[in-house]
């Protein structure tokens, strides 16, 4: 097949709705490219600014502008998918467009108010997110927050448009748009850093988000009704229901983001550089889980929502078991590898320029403590997606309140003896407890059980044994030999247990 025929075939595949398999492949490919670009961005950031107090200030300013607004918009977008799919069963195609426009109207208004609050009251919000900030660092963070105040509106509108792409199974388009952020932000960061210092990172982030979400809006506008958006009529029943049901999700499915914010609040009481260290480790962790787990969760959420709309619990369980089986084989060796290779990995990725050996030690310690989240992420994502699809979001609200309280308690208990590493370990411990609660509730309420504990025990025994042997040999062998053998063990083990999945994915990639 010639290249012209291949281009025509790709256009045909990507022009309409795509299957779960095609969507997963698309997410894997584009997310891999995006995360590579993200690594480059973080390497530039680390080499240029290290773990400075100014970077601490910028990271704290990003929390309300980026993380908190992402929680709010993401909750509405997540709840929007199952309701949108229910409306798609109606023979009137305009219903989904009118519904999406009404949700967009509510989200845009709410996030516009939030953006205004960030702009006019920056110091109050910075004091909340970093209680120990004062003087120059407080003023610096507040000024940066005023620049970032536009992000909630930009990201919120983009999230609603992106939700329609998920519901319409436009997985290739959704996956490809994420590349734009880093394509825009990295050149801006490199060119402006010598002139604007850490402020260049702020401008690059806003510009990247703006261009990326503009492209999403231009493509996905076909699924919206402009007349319904600009109408003075109050939002319809389904849109109001989305808002009401999104409130528990803000505290629930995004609890890990809230916990990360709480972590930085506690870290503001520690010496400078600890907030930056937590942030670098969180970004690296998010990149890994988004690449390995996120691609599966995004596409399967659509299928689970479709089954939930038909009240087909058997189909939900079947999809959950298959996806969890695939994911646990991916994340188990990865978790053990991260714990063992954290310091060499951070040294390779970041240790240059202003990022010195002390910075490496700080970030690697936090990454090890956070690493259990990689192992828990399949259960976390599948359980929360199922509860959202079943529209039982109140239970997410209840469990999230418990986990937030536990995280604050453990942070308070661990920060004294363990510093920022204790803060990271607290989040992992809370994640383990909350996932146990989710699994127990799903089984008790719907008899939904999808975790194969025997498979987990076998995989942990295999890679745990190799981990212990390599740990004992670390002090005996010279560094390059140990690194070569250690990485070879985990790579070969990963390929062995995932050979069918890797072969299937590679075949689909080549076919597409």
Beta strands, then each sheet from edge to edge (+ up, - down):
end
